[in-house]
Amino acid sequence: MATVIIPTPLRKFTNNTAKIDINAETIEETVRELTLNFPDLKKHLLDEKGQIRSFINIFVGDNDIRDLQQEKTSVKKDTLISIVPAIAGGR
């Protein structure tokens, strides 16, 4: 199973779970499984069309999925997936 690292701001939607093991073959399946298990997480990860929000960065290992095959990026059982919401602020 792949391991998904949930960032601190989103843990309140995952019962304060920091790491979640998901059985999936792609990032798309991983996100779908996450949002099925934690429905409150859906609006924070996906837009109204069901696409990953533009300000959500997802990494497979050290690689941004935007540099790979986006949501079609393959996931193996030992894959570490990190969800990193963009942070805005300042001047």
N, C-alpha and C positions, 0 to 999 in steps of 0.2 A: 504494500500500500504506500502511496505517496503521502508525504507529510506536508500539511499546509500550516504555515506560521501566520497566525492572526495578529494584526497590529493592535496595540493597546486601545486606540480609540474605537475599534470595532468589537472588542471582546465583550462589551456589555450586550451585544446581540448574539453571542455564542456561549452564554452562561459562564462568562469569564474564562473560557477555555483558550489557552495560548497556542496549542498545537492540536491539529485534528488530522487523523489518518483517513484518507479517502481512497477508495478503490475506483480508479478511472483511467481511461486511456489517453485523454486529451485535457487541455485546460478547460475547454467548453464543458466537458462532462464533470470536471472537478468543481467548477463554479455552480453548475446545475445541482450537483449533489449537496454542496454547501448550502445553497438557498432552499433546497427541499428540507434539509435537516434544521435550518435556522432561518425561517421565513422573514424575520425582521431584518436580516442581513441583505435581503434581495434589493431593496430600494437604495442601499448604499453601494452596491456593486454593479447593478444593472440599470440601464436607462429604460424609458418607456417602451422601447423596441426590443428589449431583452438583450441588448449588447452591453459589453463591459464599458462602464463609464470612462470617458476620456481622461479623467484625472486619477483613475485607479491604475497603478503600475503593478504588474504581476511579473515576478521573476521565477524562472526555472533554474535553480542553482544560482549562478551569477549573471545569467542572461535574461534581458528584458524580452518578453514574448513579442514585442513589436519588432525586434531584430531577428526573430525566428519565424514561426508560422502563425503568429498571433493566437487566437483561441483554438486553432487546430494543432498547436504545438503538442507533441507527444509527451506523455507522462509515463514514467516507468515506476515500478514498485518501490525503488529506493530514491525517487526524486524528492528534492526539497523545494517547495513552492512558497514564495513569500509574496504577500499582498502588501503593497505600500501605497497608501493614499497620499496624494500630493498635498503639501502644506503651503498655504498662502498666507501672506501677511506682510507687515512692514510698510514701507512707503513706496 
